[in-house]
Amino acid sequence: MLQSAGNIVIMAVLFVLLALGTGERVSRWLTARPGRIALITGVILITVGVFTVLYRDVRILARRELIWYPVLWS
């Protein structure tokens, strides 16, 4: 549970840093065509979703000792 909250915080901080760090030029480029924002949002959602599913499935298989997966605590 705590790790999930940490992952959410890390993603939020990265988003804020990217938004502040890229400046007005990127903001104007993204808002010039709404399809750009939709495309980037879709890619991010798919990437995070695939990571989450694979991460959870791989851990379940590792806990059942079907595959090896590095864990900190048993």
VEXDREN-706200 format. One record per atom (N, C-alpha, C): atom name; x, y negated, z negated. Coordinates in steps of 0.1 Angstrom, whole numbers, plus 2048, in hexadecimal, padded with zeros to 3 digits. Layout:
<vonus>
+----+-----+-----+-----+
| at |   u |   v |   w |
+----+-----+-----+-----+
| CA |   X |   Y |   Z |
...
+----+-----+-----+-----+
</vonus>
This chain:
<vonus>
+----+-----+-----+-----+
| at |   u |   v |   w |
+----+-----+-----+-----+
|  N | 808 | 80C | 800 |
| CA | 800 | 800 | 800 |
|  C | 809 | 7F3 | 800 |
|  N | 813 | 7F3 | 7F7 |
| CA | 81C | 7E8 | 7F6 |
|  C | 823 | 7E6 | 803 |
|  N | 827 | 7F1 | 80A |
| CA | 82F | 7F0 | 816 |
|  C | 826 | 7EA | 821 |
|  N | 819 | 7EE | 821 |
| CA | 810 | 7E8 | 82B |
|  C | 80F | 7D9 | 829 |
|  N | 80D | 7D5 | 81D |
| CA | 80C | 7C6 | 81A |
|  C | 819 | 7BF | 81E |
|  N | 824 | 7C6 | 81C |
| CA | 831 | 7C0 | 820 |
|  C | 832 | 7BF | 82F |
|  N | 82D | 7C9 | 836 |
| CA | 82E | 7C8 | 845 |
|  C | 825 | 7BD | 84A |
|  N | 819 | 7BB | 844 |
| CA | 811 | 7B0 | 848 |
|  C | 817 | 7A2 | 846 |
|  N | 81E | 7A1 | 83A |
| CA | 825 | 794 | 837 |
|  C | 830 | 792 | 841 |
|  N | 837 | 79C | 844 |
| CA | 842 | 79A | 84D |
|  C | 83D | 796 | 85B |
|  N | 833 | 79C | 860 |
| CA | 82D | 798 | 86D |
|  C | 828 | 78A | 86D |
|  N | 821 | 786 | 862 |
| CA | 81C | 778 | 860 |
|  C | 828 | 76E | 860 |
|  N | 832 | 771 | 859 |
| CA | 83E | 768 | 858 |
|  C | 844 | 767 | 866 |
|  N | 846 | 772 | 86D |
| CA | 84C | 772 | 87B |
|  C | 843 | 76A | 884 |
|  N | 836 | 76B | 883 |
| CA | 82D | 763 | 88B |
|  C | 82F | 754 | 889 |
|  N | 82F | 750 | 87C |
| CA | 831 | 742 | 878 |
|  C | 83E | 73D | 87D |
|  N | 849 | 745 | 87B |
| CA | 856 | 740 | 87F |
|  C | 857 | 73F | 88F |
|  N | 851 | 748 | 896 |
| CA | 851 | 747 | 8A4 |
|  C | 848 | 73B | 8A9 |
|  N | 83D | 739 | 8A2 |
| CA | 835 | 72D | 8A6 |
|  C | 83C | 720 | 8A3 |
|  N | 842 | 71F | 898 |
| CA | 849 | 713 | 894 |
|  C | 856 | 711 | 89C |
|  N | 85D | 71C | 89F |
| CA | 86A | 71B | 8A5 |
|  C | 86A | 719 | 8B4 |
|  N | 860 | 71D | 8BA |
| CA | 85F | 71C | 8C9 |
|  C | 85C | 70E | 8CE |
|  N | 855 | 706 | 8C5 |
| CA | 852 | 6F8 | 8C9 |
|  C | 846 | 6F6 | 8D1 |
|  N | 845 | 6EA | 8D5 |
| CA | 839 | 6E5 | 8DD |
|  C | 839 | 6EA | 8EB |
|  N | 844 | 6ED | 8F1 |
| CA | 845 | 6F1 | 8FF |
|  C | 83F | 6FE | 901 |
|  N | 842 | 708 | 8F8 |
| CA | 83C | 715 | 8FA |
|  C | 82D | 714 | 8F7 |
|  N | 829 | 70C | 8ED |
| CA | 81B | 70B | 8EA |
|  C | 813 | 705 | 8F6 |
|  N | 818 | 6FC | 8FD |
| CA | 812 | 6F6 | 909 |
|  C | 811 | 700 | 914 |
|  N | 81C | 708 | 915 |
| CA | 81D | 713 | 920 |
|  C | 812 | 71D | 91D |
|  N | 810 | 721 | 911 |
| CA | 806 | 72B | 90D |
|  C | 7F8 | 726 | 90F |
|  N | 7F5 | 71A | 90B |
| CA | 7E8 | 715 | 90C |
|  C | 7E4 | 710 | 91B |
|  N | 7EE | 70F | 924 |
| CA | 7EB | 70B | 931 |
|  C | 7E2 | 715 | 938 |
|  N | 7E4 | 722 | 935 |
| CA | 7DB | 72D | 93A |
|  C | 7D7 | 736 | 92F |
|  N | 7CB | 736 | 92B |
| CA | 7C6 | 73F | 920 |
|  C | 7C9 | 74E | 922 |
|  N | 7CB | 752 | 92E |
| CA | 7CE | 760 | 930 |
|  C | 7DC | 764 | 92A |
|  N | 7E5 | 75A | 929 |
| CA | 7F2 | 75D | 924 |
|  C | 7F1 | 761 | 915 |
|  N | 7E9 | 759 | 90D |
| CA | 7E7 | 75C | 8FF |
|  C | 7E0 | 76A | 8FD |
|  N | 7D6 | 76C | 906 |
| CA | 7CF | 779 | 905 |
|  C | 7D9 | 785 | 908 |
|  N | 7E1 | 783 | 912 |
| CA | 7EB | 78E | 916 |
|  C | 7F5 | 790 | 90A |
|  N | 7FA | 786 | 905 |
| CA | 804 | 787 | 8FA |
|  C | 7FD | 78D | 8EE |
|  N | 7F1 | 789 | 8EA |
| CA | 7EA | 78F | 8DF |
|  C | 7E7 | 79D | 8E1 |
|  N | 7E3 | 7A1 | 8ED |
| CA | 7E0 | 7AF | 8F0 |
|  C | 7ED | 7B8 | 8EF |
|  N | 7F8 | 7B3 | 8F4 |
| CA | 804 | 7BB | 8F3 |
|  C | 809 | 7BC | 8E5 |
|  N | 807 | 7B2 | 8DD |
| CA | 80B | 7B3 | 8CF |
|  C | 802 | 7BD | 8C7 |
|  N | 7F5 | 7BC | 8CA |
| CA | 7EC | 7C5 | 8C3 |
|  C | 7EE | 7D4 | 8C7 |
|  N | 7F1 | 7D6 | 8D4 |
| CA | 7F4 | 7E4 | 8D8 |
|  C | 801 | 7E9 | 8D2 |
|  N | 80B | 7E0 | 8D2 |
| CA | 818 | 7E4 | 8CD |
|  C | 817 | 7E8 | 8BE |
|  N | 810 | 7DF | 8B6 |
| CA | 80F | 7E1 | 8A8 |
|  C | 806 | 7EE | 8A5 |
|  N | 7FC | 7EF | 8AD |
| CA | 7F3 | 7FB | 8AC |
|  C | 7FA | 808 | 8AF |
|  N | 802 | 808 | 8B9 |
| CA | 80A | 815 | 8BD |
|  C | 814 | 817 | 8B2 |
|  N | 81B | 80D | 8AD |
| CA | 824 | 80F | 8A2 |
|  C | 81D | 815 | 896 |
|  N | 812 | 80F | 892 |
| CA | 80B | 814 | 886 |
|  C | 806 | 822 | 888 |
|  N | 801 | 826 | 893 |
| CA | 7FC | 834 | 895 |
|  C | 808 | 83D | 895 |
|  N | 812 | 83A | 89C |
| CA | 81E | 843 | 89C |
|  C | 824 | 844 | 88F |
|  N | 826 | 839 | 888 |
| CA | 82C | 839 | 87A |
|  C | 824 | 842 | 871 |
|  N | 817 | 840 | 871 |
| CA | 80E | 848 | 867 |
|  C | 80E | 856 | 86B |
|  N | 80D | 85A | 878 |
| CA | 80D | 868 | 87C |
|  C | 81A | 86F | 87A |
|  N | 825 | 868 | 87C |
| CA | 832 | 86E | 87A |
|  C | 834 | 871 | 86B |
|  N | 830 | 868 | 863 |
| CA | 831 | 86A | 854 |
|  C | 828 | 875 | 84F |
|  N | 81C | 877 | 855 |
| CA | 814 | 882 | 851 |
|  C | 81A | 88F | 855 |
|  N | 81F | 890 | 861 |
| CA | 826 | 89C | 865 |
|  C | 832 | 89F | 85C |
|  N | 839 | 894 | 858 |
| CA | 845 | 896 | 850 |
|  C | 841 | 89B | 842 |
|  N | 837 | 896 | 83C |
| CA | 832 | 89A | 82F |
|  C | 82E | 8A9 | 82F |
|  N | 829 | 8AE | 83A |
| CA | 825 | 8BC | 83C |
|  C | 831 | 8C4 | 840 |
|  N | 83D | 8BE | 840 |
| CA | 849 | 8C5 | 844 |
|  C | 849 | 8CB | 852 |
|  N | 842 | 8C5 | 85B |
| CA | 842 | 8CA | 869 |
|  C | 84E | 8C4 | 871 |
|  N | 851 | 8B8 | 86D |
| CA | 85D | 8B1 | 873 |
|  C | 865 | 8AA | 868 |
|  N | 871 | 8A6 | 86B |
| CA | 879 | 89F | 861 |
|  C | 877 | 890 | 864 |
|  N | 875 | 889 | 859 |
| CA | 874 | 87A | 859 |
|  C | 87A | 874 | 84D |
|  N | 883 | 86A | 84E |
| CA | 889 | 865 | 842 |
|  C | 87F | 85E | 839 |
|  N | 880 | 862 | 82C |
| CA | 877 | 85C | 822 |
|  C | 880 | 858 | 816 |
|  N | 87B | 84E | 80F |
| CA | 883 | 849 | 804 |
|  C | 880 | 851 | 7F7 |
|  N | 873 | 854 | 7F5 |
| CA | 86F | 85C | 7EA |
|  C | 867 | 868 | 7EF |
|  N | 869 | 873 | 7E8 |
| CA | 861 | 880 | 7EC |
|  C | 853 | 880 | 7E7 |
+----+-----+-----+-----+
</vonus>
